[in-house]
Amino acid sequence: MNDVVLPNKRPGGRSAQVQALVRTALEQLVAEQGRERVTVPAVAERAGVSASSIYRRWGDLSGLLAETATRRLDPNRPLPNTGALREDLTAWAQELITHLAQPCNTSLLKAAAALANGDSDTDCLRNRRKEALTLVEQARARGEHAPEAQQVIDHLIAPIIFRLVFGGDPVKPELAERLVGELFAMVAATRS
Amino acid sequence: MNDVVLPNKRPGGRSAQVQALVRTALEQLVAEQGRERVTVPAVAERAGVSASSIYRRWGDLSGLLAETATRRLDPNRPLPNTGALREDLTAWAQELITHLAQPCNTSLLKAAAALANGDSDTDCLRNRRKEALTLVEQARARGEHAPEAQQVIDHLIAPIIFRLVFGGDPVKPELAERLVGELFAMVAATRS
Protein backbone atom coordinates (compact mmCIF):
# COMPACT_ATOMS: atom_id res chain seq x y z
CA MET A 1 0.00 0.00 0.00
CA ASN A 2 1.39 3.38 -0.93
CA ASP A 3 -0.47 6.02 1.04
CA VAL A 4 1.15 8.87 -0.85
CA VAL A 5 -1.07 8.31 -3.89
CA LEU A 6 -4.32 8.20 -1.86
CA PRO A 7 -6.14 11.48 -2.26
CA ASN A 8 -7.61 11.46 1.25
CA LYS A 9 -4.20 11.31 3.00
CA ARG A 10 -5.45 8.84 5.60
CA PRO A 11 -3.29 5.93 6.68
CA GLY A 12 -3.85 2.83 4.50
CA GLY A 13 -5.53 0.84 7.27
CA ARG A 14 -8.11 3.50 7.95
CA SER A 15 -8.68 4.05 4.23
CA ALA A 16 -9.21 0.33 3.56
CA GLN A 17 -11.61 0.22 6.51
CA VAL A 18 -13.62 3.15 5.15
CA GLN A 19 -13.81 1.49 1.73
CA ALA A 20 -15.07 -1.75 3.28
CA LEU A 21 -17.71 0.15 5.31
CA VAL A 22 -18.89 2.02 2.22
CA ARG A 23 -19.15 -1.11 0.05
CA THR A 24 -21.01 -3.02 2.75
CA ALA A 25 -23.40 -0.09 3.22
CA LEU A 26 -24.00 0.07 -0.54
CA GLU A 27 -24.73 -3.66 -0.80
CA GLN A 28 -27.11 -3.51 2.17
CA LEU A 29 -29.01 -0.50 0.81
CA VAL A 30 -29.33 -2.04 -2.67
CA ALA A 31 -30.67 -5.26 -1.10
CA GLU A 32 -33.10 -3.40 1.17
CA GLN A 33 -34.40 -0.58 -1.01
CA GLY A 34 -33.61 -1.54 -4.59
CA ARG A 35 -30.83 -0.08 -6.66
CA GLU A 36 -32.80 2.84 -8.08
CA ARG A 37 -33.38 4.42 -4.65
CA VAL A 38 -29.80 4.42 -3.42
CA THR A 39 -27.98 7.76 -3.20
CA VAL A 40 -24.46 8.77 -2.12
CA PRO A 41 -25.71 10.61 1.02
CA ALA A 42 -27.71 7.52 2.06
CA VAL A 43 -24.66 5.27 1.60
CA ALA A 44 -22.52 7.75 3.56
CA GLU A 45 -25.02 7.85 6.43
CA ARG A 46 -25.25 4.05 6.65
CA ALA A 47 -21.46 3.68 6.50
CA GLY A 48 -20.90 6.44 9.07
CA VAL A 49 -18.60 8.41 6.75
CA SER A 50 -18.97 11.79 5.07
CA ALA A 51 -20.48 11.95 1.57
CA SER A 52 -17.48 13.97 0.43
CA SER A 53 -15.14 11.07 1.24
CA ILE A 54 -17.21 8.93 -1.15
CA TYR A 55 -17.14 11.54 -3.92
CA ARG A 56 -13.36 11.92 -3.42
CA ARG A 57 -12.62 8.19 -3.72
CA TRP A 58 -15.20 7.09 -6.35
CA GLY A 59 -16.17 10.28 -8.21
CA ASP A 60 -19.91 9.60 -8.19
CA LEU A 61 -22.50 6.91 -7.50
CA SER A 62 -21.88 5.27 -10.89
CA GLY A 63 -18.18 4.84 -10.10
CA LEU A 64 -18.94 3.40 -6.68
CA LEU A 65 -21.49 0.94 -8.09
CA ALA A 66 -19.28 -0.23 -10.95
CA GLU A 67 -16.23 -0.66 -8.74
CA THR A 68 -18.21 -2.55 -6.09
CA ALA A 69 -19.76 -4.87 -8.72
CA THR A 70 -16.34 -5.90 -10.02
CA ARG A 71 -14.13 -5.38 -6.97
CA ARG A 72 -13.42 -9.07 -6.51
CA LEU A 73 -12.02 -9.04 -10.06
CA ASP A 74 -8.88 -7.44 -8.66
CA PRO A 75 -7.12 -5.58 -11.51
CA ASN A 76 -3.82 -6.89 -10.13
CA ARG A 77 -4.80 -10.58 -10.14
CA PRO A 78 -2.79 -12.83 -12.50
CA LEU A 79 -4.58 -13.37 -15.82
CA PRO A 80 -4.83 -16.82 -17.43
CA ASN A 81 -1.68 -17.79 -19.34
CA THR A 82 -2.14 -21.34 -20.60
CA GLY A 83 -0.06 -20.98 -23.76
CA ALA A 84 -3.13 -20.71 -26.03
CA LEU A 85 -5.27 -17.58 -26.40
CA ARG A 86 -8.42 -19.62 -26.93
CA GLU A 87 -8.11 -21.24 -23.48
CA ASP A 88 -6.99 -17.96 -21.88
CA LEU A 89 -10.04 -16.06 -23.19
CA THR A 90 -12.44 -18.85 -22.24
CA ALA A 91 -11.17 -18.97 -18.65
CA TRP A 92 -11.18 -15.17 -18.40
CA ALA A 93 -14.77 -14.87 -19.72
CA GLN A 94 -15.96 -17.71 -17.46
CA GLU A 95 -14.55 -15.89 -14.44
CA LEU A 96 -16.43 -12.73 -15.49
CA ILE A 97 -19.71 -14.64 -15.93
CA THR A 98 -19.39 -16.47 -12.60
CA HIS A 99 -18.75 -13.17 -10.86
CA LEU A 100 -21.31 -10.91 -12.54
CA ALA A 101 -24.12 -13.49 -12.68
CA GLN A 102 -24.39 -13.33 -8.87
CA PRO A 103 -27.66 -11.43 -8.30
CA CYS A 104 -26.10 -8.72 -6.16
CA ASN A 105 -23.41 -8.03 -8.77
CA THR A 106 -25.93 -8.08 -11.64
CA SER A 107 -27.94 -5.48 -9.70
CA LEU A 108 -24.89 -3.28 -9.24
CA LEU A 109 -23.97 -3.66 -12.92
CA LYS A 110 -27.45 -2.51 -13.99
CA ALA A 111 -27.33 0.46 -11.65
CA ALA A 112 -23.89 1.39 -13.02
CA ALA A 113 -25.32 1.11 -16.56
CA ALA A 114 -28.06 3.59 -15.73
CA LEU A 115 -25.61 6.14 -14.37
CA ALA A 116 -22.72 5.57 -16.79
CA ASN A 117 -21.48 8.75 -18.38
CA GLY A 118 -21.60 8.14 -22.12
CA ASP A 119 -18.43 10.13 -22.67
CA SER A 120 -16.07 7.99 -20.61
CA ASP A 121 -15.60 4.30 -19.94
CA THR A 122 -16.84 3.03 -16.61
CA ASP A 123 -14.23 1.40 -14.35
CA CYS A 124 -15.67 -1.97 -15.18
CA LEU A 125 -15.20 -1.55 -18.93
CA ARG A 126 -11.81 0.15 -18.68
CA ASN A 127 -10.33 -2.72 -16.65
CA ARG A 128 -11.77 -5.37 -18.98
CA ARG A 129 -10.35 -3.53 -22.00
CA LYS A 130 -6.88 -3.49 -20.41
CA GLU A 131 -7.14 -7.19 -19.62
CA ALA A 132 -8.24 -8.04 -23.19
CA LEU A 133 -5.24 -6.13 -24.50
CA THR A 134 -2.87 -7.98 -22.14
CA LEU A 135 -4.21 -11.39 -23.23
CA VAL A 136 -4.00 -10.49 -26.93
CA GLU A 137 -0.46 -9.12 -26.63
CA GLN A 138 0.64 -12.18 -24.66
CA ALA A 139 -0.66 -14.40 -27.51
CA ARG A 140 1.00 -12.29 -30.22
CA ALA A 141 4.31 -12.50 -28.34
CA ARG A 142 3.97 -16.30 -28.63
CA GLY A 143 3.41 -15.90 -32.38
CA GLU A 144 -0.35 -16.61 -32.33
CA HIS A 145 -2.69 -14.99 -34.87
CA ALA A 146 -4.96 -13.09 -32.49
CA PRO A 147 -8.08 -10.88 -32.79
CA GLU A 148 -7.89 -7.18 -31.97
CA ALA A 149 -8.64 -6.28 -28.32
CA GLN A 150 -11.65 -4.32 -29.64
CA GLN A 151 -13.01 -7.51 -31.25
CA VAL A 152 -12.67 -9.33 -27.93
CA ILE A 153 -14.74 -6.56 -26.31
CA ASP A 154 -17.37 -6.49 -29.10
CA HIS A 155 -17.84 -10.23 -29.58
CA LEU A 156 -17.05 -11.76 -26.16
CA ILE A 157 -17.60 -9.16 -23.42
CA ALA A 158 -20.48 -7.21 -24.99
CA PRO A 159 -22.77 -10.26 -25.49
CA ILE A 160 -22.13 -11.39 -21.90
CA ILE A 161 -22.89 -7.98 -20.37
CA PHE A 162 -25.83 -7.39 -22.74
CA ARG A 163 -27.44 -10.69 -21.70
CA LEU A 164 -26.83 -9.99 -18.00
CA VAL A 165 -28.37 -6.50 -18.19
CA PHE A 166 -31.23 -6.99 -20.65
CA GLY A 167 -32.13 -10.52 -19.71
CA GLY A 168 -33.59 -13.34 -21.66
CA ASP A 169 -31.81 -16.65 -20.97
CA PRO A 170 -29.72 -17.14 -17.82
CA VAL A 171 -26.01 -16.48 -18.43
CA LYS A 172 -23.91 -19.57 -17.66
CA PRO A 173 -20.13 -20.14 -17.82
CA GLU A 174 -20.66 -22.47 -20.86
CA LEU A 175 -21.60 -19.40 -22.91
CA ALA A 176 -17.94 -18.33 -22.82
CA GLU A 177 -16.86 -21.35 -24.85
CA ARG A 178 -19.41 -20.76 -27.62
CA LEU A 179 -18.60 -17.05 -27.92
CA VAL A 180 -14.84 -17.66 -27.97
CA GLY A 181 -15.39 -20.32 -30.68
CA GLU A 182 -17.33 -17.78 -32.77
CA LEU A 183 -14.64 -15.13 -32.23
CA PHE A 184 -11.96 -17.56 -33.41
CA ALA A 185 -14.01 -18.56 -36.47
CA MET A 186 -14.15 -14.86 -37.35
CA VAL A 187 -10.40 -14.45 -36.93
CA ALA A 188 -9.64 -17.58 -38.98
CA ALA A 189 -11.81 -16.26 -41.84
CA THR A 190 -10.00 -12.92 -41.97
CA ARG A 191 -6.58 -14.63 -41.84
CA SER A 192 -6.70 -16.10 -45.34
CA MET B 1 -56.92 -0.38 -34.81
CA ASN B 2 -58.77 -3.18 -33.07
CA ASP B 3 -60.14 -1.87 -29.79
CA VAL B 4 -61.21 -5.30 -28.62
CA VAL B 5 -57.64 -6.29 -27.75
CA LEU B 6 -56.89 -3.14 -25.74
CA PRO B 7 -56.96 -4.01 -22.05
CA ASN B 8 -58.37 -0.65 -20.97
CA LYS B 9 -61.43 -0.85 -23.23
CA ARG B 10 -61.19 2.80 -24.19
CA PRO B 11 -61.85 3.92 -27.76
CA GLY B 12 -58.65 3.92 -29.87
CA GLY B 13 -58.47 7.71 -30.18
CA ARG B 14 -58.58 8.28 -26.43
CA SER B 15 -56.06 5.50 -25.81
CA ALA B 16 -53.57 6.89 -28.36
CA GLN B 17 -53.96 10.34 -26.79
CA VAL B 18 -53.25 8.98 -23.31
CA GLN B 19 -50.14 7.19 -24.60
CA ALA B 20 -48.85 10.37 -26.22
CA LEU B 21 -49.45 12.36 -22.99
CA VAL B 22 -47.63 9.74 -20.92
CA ARG B 23 -44.60 9.56 -23.26
CA THR B 24 -44.31 13.34 -23.41
CA ALA B 25 -44.54 13.56 -19.61
CA LEU B 26 -41.84 10.90 -19.26
CA GLU B 27 -39.48 12.67 -21.66
CA GLN B 28 -40.02 16.00 -19.89
CA LEU B 29 -39.39 14.55 -16.44
CA VAL B 30 -36.25 12.71 -17.56
CA ALA B 31 -34.94 15.94 -19.11
CA GLU B 32 -35.80 18.02 -16.01
CA GLN B 33 -34.92 15.70 -13.13
CA GLY B 34 -32.65 13.01 -14.54
CA ARG B 35 -33.71 9.48 -15.28
CA GLU B 36 -32.97 8.05 -11.84
CA ARG B 37 -35.54 10.25 -10.10
CA VAL B 38 -38.52 9.52 -12.35
CA THR B 39 -41.34 7.37 -10.95
CA VAL B 40 -44.63 6.09 -12.37
CA PRO B 41 -46.76 8.28 -10.02
CA ALA B 42 -44.77 11.38 -11.07
CA VAL B 43 -45.27 10.58 -14.78
CA ALA B 44 -48.98 9.98 -14.15
CA GLU B 45 -49.37 13.30 -12.36
CA ARG B 46 -47.57 15.25 -15.10
CA ALA B 47 -49.59 13.49 -17.83
CA GLY B 48 -52.89 13.99 -15.97
CA VAL B 49 -53.73 10.28 -16.03
CA SER B 50 -54.02 7.69 -13.27
CA ALA B 51 -50.92 5.66 -12.33
CA SER B 52 -52.98 2.49 -12.76
CA SER B 53 -53.54 3.28 -16.44
CA ILE B 54 -49.73 3.36 -16.86
CA TYR B 55 -49.23 0.06 -15.01
CA ARG B 56 -52.04 -1.49 -17.11
CA ARG B 57 -50.51 -0.45 -20.44
CA TRP B 58 -46.75 -0.77 -19.76
CA GLY B 59 -46.47 -3.12 -16.75
CA ASP B 60 -43.90 -1.04 -14.90
CA LEU B 61 -41.48 1.87 -15.27
CA SER B 62 -38.92 -0.31 -17.07
CA GLY B 63 -41.49 -1.26 -19.72
CA LEU B 64 -42.53 2.37 -20.19
CA LEU B 65 -38.90 3.55 -20.52
CA ALA B 66 -37.89 0.82 -22.96
CA GLU B 67 -40.96 1.28 -25.12
CA THR B 68 -40.55 5.06 -25.20
CA ALA B 69 -36.84 4.76 -26.10
CA THR B 70 -37.65 2.62 -29.13
CA ARG B 71 -41.17 3.75 -29.99
CA ARG B 72 -40.18 5.31 -33.28
CA LEU B 73 -38.85 1.89 -34.26
CA ASP B 74 -42.45 0.86 -34.92
CA PRO B 75 -42.64 -2.96 -34.68
CA ASN B 76 -44.97 -2.88 -37.71
CA ARG B 77 -42.62 -0.90 -39.96
CA PRO B 78 -41.36 -2.71 -43.07
CA LEU B 79 -37.89 -4.23 -42.51
CA PRO B 80 -35.12 -3.92 -45.12
CA ASN B 81 -35.47 -6.46 -47.94
CA THR B 82 -32.73 -5.74 -50.47
CA GLY B 83 -32.24 -9.32 -51.64
CA ALA B 84 -29.01 -9.77 -49.61
CA LEU B 85 -28.90 -10.39 -45.86
CA ARG B 86 -25.65 -8.47 -45.49
CA GLU B 87 -27.23 -5.26 -46.78
CA ASP B 88 -30.45 -5.89 -44.85
CA LEU B 89 -28.62 -6.30 -41.53
CA THR B 90 -26.40 -3.28 -42.15
CA ALA B 91 -29.38 -1.01 -42.88
CA TRP B 92 -31.30 -2.40 -39.90
CA ALA B 93 -28.36 -1.89 -37.49
CA GLN B 94 -27.70 1.61 -38.84
CA GLU B 95 -31.32 2.55 -38.16
CA LEU B 96 -30.97 1.28 -34.59
CA ILE B 97 -27.75 3.26 -34.03
CA THR B 98 -29.17 6.48 -35.50
CA HIS B 99 -32.19 6.15 -33.26
CA LEU B 100 -30.60 5.08 -29.97
CA ALA B 101 -27.56 7.39 -30.22
CA GLN B 102 -29.86 10.39 -29.74
CA PRO B 103 -29.09 11.54 -26.17
CA CYS B 104 -32.69 11.34 -24.97
CA ASN B 105 -33.03 7.76 -26.24
CA THR B 106 -29.65 6.72 -24.82
CA SER B 107 -30.85 8.05 -21.45
CA LEU B 108 -34.05 6.07 -21.65
CA LEU B 109 -32.12 2.95 -22.70
CA LYS B 110 -29.85 3.25 -19.66
CA ALA B 111 -32.79 3.74 -17.35
CA ALA B 112 -34.48 0.68 -18.86
CA ALA B 113 -31.24 -1.28 -18.33
CA ALA B 114 -31.23 -0.40 -14.64
CA LEU B 115 -34.80 -1.57 -14.16
CA ALA B 116 -34.79 -4.56 -16.52
CA ASN B 117 -36.05 -7.72 -14.90
CA GLY B 118 -33.35 -10.31 -15.48
CA ASP B 119 -35.93 -13.07 -15.93
CA SER B 120 -37.67 -11.65 -18.98
CA ASP B 121 -36.67 -9.76 -22.10
CA THR B 122 -37.40 -6.07 -22.13
CA ASP B 123 -39.71 -4.83 -24.92
CA CYS B 124 -36.71 -3.37 -26.68
CA LEU B 125 -34.82 -6.66 -26.83
CA ARG B 126 -37.89 -8.77 -27.62
CA ASN B 127 -38.74 -6.68 -30.68
CA ARG B 128 -35.15 -6.69 -31.95
CA ARG B 129 -35.00 -10.48 -31.54
CA LYS B 130 -38.19 -10.87 -33.59
CA GLU B 131 -36.79 -8.59 -36.29
CA ALA B 132 -33.48 -10.51 -36.41
CA LEU B 133 -35.43 -13.73 -36.87
CA THR B 134 -37.53 -12.19 -39.68
CA LEU B 135 -34.41 -11.01 -41.55
CA VAL B 136 -32.66 -14.37 -41.14
CA GLU B 137 -35.72 -16.35 -42.28
CA GLN B 138 -36.20 -14.03 -45.24
CA ALA B 139 -32.58 -14.73 -46.30
CA ARG B 140 -32.91 -18.49 -45.83
CA ALA B 141 -36.06 -18.48 -47.96
CA ARG B 142 -33.90 -16.96 -50.73
CA GLY B 143 -31.38 -19.79 -50.26
CA GLU B 144 -28.73 -17.70 -48.45
CA HIS B 145 -26.43 -19.28 -45.85
CA ALA B 146 -27.38 -17.17 -42.82
CA PRO B 147 -26.27 -16.88 -39.17
CA GLU B 148 -28.63 -17.87 -36.37
CA ALA B 149 -30.83 -15.04 -35.02
CA GLN B 150 -29.03 -15.51 -31.68
CA GLN B 151 -25.70 -14.81 -33.38
CA VAL B 152 -27.15 -11.59 -34.85
CA ILE B 153 -28.14 -10.53 -31.33
CA ASP B 154 -24.78 -11.53 -29.76
CA HIS B 155 -22.44 -10.10 -32.41
CA LEU B 156 -24.35 -7.17 -33.92
CA ILE B 157 -26.94 -5.85 -31.43
CA ALA B 158 -25.04 -6.56 -28.19
CA PRO B 159 -21.88 -4.60 -29.16
CA ILE B 160 -24.00 -1.62 -30.27
CA ILE B 161 -26.07 -1.52 -27.08
CA PHE B 162 -23.02 -2.24 -24.87
CA ARG B 163 -21.14 0.71 -26.39
CA LEU B 164 -24.17 3.01 -26.05
CA VAL B 165 -24.72 2.12 -22.40
CA PHE B 166 -21.16 1.73 -21.09
CA GLY B 167 -19.52 4.38 -23.20
CA GLY B 168 -16.11 4.68 -24.64
CA ASP B 169 -16.10 5.82 -28.27
CA PRO B 170 -19.15 7.49 -29.81
CA VAL B 171 -21.39 5.03 -31.65
CA LYS B 172 -21.75 5.95 -35.33
CA PRO B 173 -23.73 4.30 -38.14
CA GLU B 174 -20.43 3.15 -39.78
CA LEU B 175 -19.98 0.70 -36.89
CA ALA B 176 -22.83 -1.38 -38.33
CA GLU B 177 -20.85 -2.20 -41.47
CA ARG B 178 -17.78 -3.42 -39.55
CA LEU B 179 -19.82 -5.58 -37.17
CA VAL B 180 -21.87 -7.11 -40.00
CA GLY B 181 -18.61 -7.87 -41.85
CA GLU B 182 -17.27 -9.67 -38.77
CA LEU B 183 -20.53 -11.60 -38.35
CA PHE B 184 -20.35 -12.76 -41.97
CA ALA B 185 -16.68 -13.78 -41.62
CA MET B 186 -17.76 -15.94 -38.69
CA VAL B 187 -20.59 -17.53 -40.68
CA ALA B 188 -18.34 -18.18 -43.70
CA ALA B 189 -15.82 -19.97 -41.44
CA THR B 190 -18.44 -22.31 -39.97
CA ARG B 191 -19.89 -23.09 -43.44
CA SER B 192 -17.00 -25.19 -44.67
HADDOCK unambig.tbl for C-alpha pairs under 7 A between the chains (distance, minus, plus):
assign (segid A and resid 36 and name CA) (segid B and resid 36 and name CA) 6.43 0.50 0.50
assign (segid A and resid 110 and name CA) (segid B and resid 113 and name CA) 5.89 0.50 0.50
assign (segid A and resid 110 and name CA) (segid B and resid 114 and name CA) 4.38 0.50 0.50
assign (segid A and resid 111 and name CA) (segid B and resid 114 and name CA) 4.99 0.50 0.50
assign (segid A and resid 113 and name CA) (segid B and resid 110 and name CA) 5.89 0.50 0.50
assign (segid A and resid 113 and name CA) (segid B and resid 113 and name CA) 6.63 0.50 0.50
assign (segid A and resid 113 and name CA) (segid B and resid 114 and name CA) 6.41 0.50 0.50
assign (segid A and resid 113 and name CA) (segid B and resid 165 and name CA) 5.96 0.50 0.50
assign (segid A and resid 113 and name CA) (segid B and resid 166 and name CA) 6.17 0.50 0.50
assign (segid A and resid 114 and name CA) (segid B and resid 110 and name CA) 4.33 0.50 0.50
assign (segid A and resid 114 and name CA) (segid B and resid 111 and name CA) 5.00 0.50 0.50
assign (segid A and resid 114 and name CA) (segid B and resid 113 and name CA) 6.38 0.50 0.50
assign (segid A and resid 114 and name CA) (segid B and resid 114 and name CA) 5.22 0.50 0.50
assign (segid A and resid 116 and name CA) (segid B and resid 165 and name CA) 6.89 0.50 0.50
assign (segid A and resid 116 and name CA) (segid B and resid 166 and name CA) 5.97 0.50 0.50
assign (segid A and resid 117 and name CA) (segid B and resid 167 and name CA) 6.80 0.50 0.50
assign (segid A and resid 118 and name CA) (segid B and resid 164 and name CA) 6.95 0.50 0.50
assign (segid A and resid 118 and name CA) (segid B and resid 165 and name CA) 6.79 0.50 0.50
assign (segid A and resid 118 and name CA) (segid B and resid 166 and name CA) 6.51 0.50 0.50
assign (segid A and resid 118 and name CA) (segid B and resid 167 and name CA) 4.43 0.50 0.50
assign (segid A and resid 118 and name CA) (segid B and resid 168 and name CA) 6.96 0.50 0.50
assign (segid A and resid 119 and name CA) (segid B and resid 167 and name CA) 5.87 0.50 0.50
assign (segid A and resid 119 and name CA) (segid B and resid 168 and name CA) 6.24 0.50 0.50
assign (segid A and resid 120 and name CA) (segid B and resid 167 and name CA) 5.62 0.50 0.50
assign (segid A and resid 120 and name CA) (segid B and resid 168 and name CA) 5.21 0.50 0.50
assign (segid A and resid 121 and name CA) (segid B and resid 166 and name CA) 6.23 0.50 0.50
assign (segid A and resid 121 and name CA) (segid B and resid 167 and name CA) 5.10 0.50 0.50
assign (segid A and resid 121 and name CA) (segid B and resid 168 and name CA) 4.75 0.50 0.50
assign (segid A and resid 122 and name CA) (segid B and resid 166 and name CA) 6.36 0.50 0.50
assign (segid A and resid 154 and name CA) (segid B and resid 159 and name CA) 4.89 0.50 0.50
assign (segid A and resid 155 and name CA) (segid B and resid 155 and name CA) 5.40 0.50 0.50
assign (segid A and resid 155 and name CA) (segid B and resid 159 and name CA) 6.94 0.50 0.50
assign (segid A and resid 158 and name CA) (segid B and resid 158 and name CA) 5.60 0.50 0.50
assign (segid A and resid 158 and name CA) (segid B and resid 159 and name CA) 5.11 0.50 0.50
assign (segid A and resid 158 and name CA) (segid B and resid 162 and name CA) 5.58 0.50 0.50
assign (segid A and resid 159 and name CA) (segid B and resid 154 and name CA) 4.89 0.50 0.50
assign (segid A and resid 159 and name CA) (segid B and resid 155 and name CA) 6.93 0.50 0.50
assign (segid A and resid 159 and name CA) (segid B and resid 158 and name CA) 5.10 0.50 0.50
assign (segid A and resid 159 and name CA) (segid B and resid 159 and name CA) 6.80 0.50 0.50
assign (segid A and resid 162 and name CA) (segid B and resid 158 and name CA) 5.57 0.50 0.50
assign (segid A and resid 162 and name CA) (segid B and resid 162 and name CA) 6.24 0.50 0.50
assign (segid A and resid 164 and name CA) (segid B and resid 118 and name CA) 6.99 0.50 0.50
assign (segid A and resid 165 and name CA) (segid B and resid 113 and name CA) 5.96 0.50 0.50
assign (segid A and resid 165 and name CA) (segid B and resid 116 and name CA) 6.92 0.50 0.50
assign (segid A and resid 165 and name CA) (segid B and resid 118 and name CA) 6.83 0.50 0.50
assign (segid A and resid 166 and name CA) (segid B and resid 113 and name CA) 6.16 0.50 0.50
assign (segid A and resid 166 and name CA) (segid B and resid 116 and name CA) 5.97 0.50 0.50
assign (segid A and resid 166 and name CA) (segid B and resid 118 and name CA) 6.50 0.50 0.50
assign (segid A and resid 166 and name CA) (segid B and resid 121 and name CA) 6.28 0.50 0.50
assign (segid A and resid 166 and name CA) (segid B and resid 122 and name CA) 6.41 0.50 0.50
assign (segid A and resid 167 and name CA) (segid B and resid 117 and name CA) 6.82 0.50 0.50
assign (segid A and resid 167 and name CA) (segid B and resid 118 and name CA) 4.41 0.50 0.50
assign (segid A and resid 167 and name CA) (segid B and resid 119 and name CA) 5.94 0.50 0.50
assign (segid A and resid 167 and name CA) (segid B and resid 120 and name CA) 5.71 0.50 0.50
assign (segid A and resid 167 and name CA) (segid B and resid 121 and name CA) 5.19 0.50 0.50
assign (segid A and resid 168 and name CA) (segid B and resid 118 and name CA) 6.88 0.50 0.50
assign (segid A and resid 168 and name CA) (segid B and resid 119 and name CA) 6.19 0.50 0.50
assign (segid A and resid 168 and name CA) (segid B and resid 120 and name CA) 5.18 0.50 0.50
assign (segid A and resid 168 and name CA) (segid B and resid 121 and name CA) 4.75 0.50 0.50
assign (segid A and resid 182 and name CA) (segid B and resid 186 and name CA) 6.22 0.50 0.50
assign (segid A and resid 185 and name CA) (segid B and resid 186 and name CA) 5.09 0.50 0.50
assign (segid A and resid 185 and name CA) (segid B and resid 189 and name CA) 5.47 0.50 0.50
assign (segid A and resid 185 and name CA) (segid B and resid 190 and name CA) 6.77 0.50 0.50
assign (segid A and resid 186 and name CA) (segid B and resid 182 and name CA) 6.22 0.50 0.50
assign (segid A and resid 186 and name CA) (segid B and resid 185 and name CA) 5.08 0.50 0.50
assign (segid A and resid 186 and name CA) (segid B and resid 186 and name CA) 4.00 0.50 0.50
assign (segid A and resid 186 and name CA) (segid B and resid 189 and name CA) 6.75 0.50 0.50
assign (segid A and resid 189 and name CA) (segid B and resid 185 and name CA) 5.47 0.50 0.50
assign (segid A and resid 189 and name CA) (segid B and resid 186 and name CA) 6.74 0.50 0.50
assign (segid A and resid 189 and name CA) (segid B and resid 189 and name CA) 5.47 0.50 0.50
assign (segid A and resid 190 and name CA) (segid B and resid 185 and name CA) 6.75 0.50 0.50
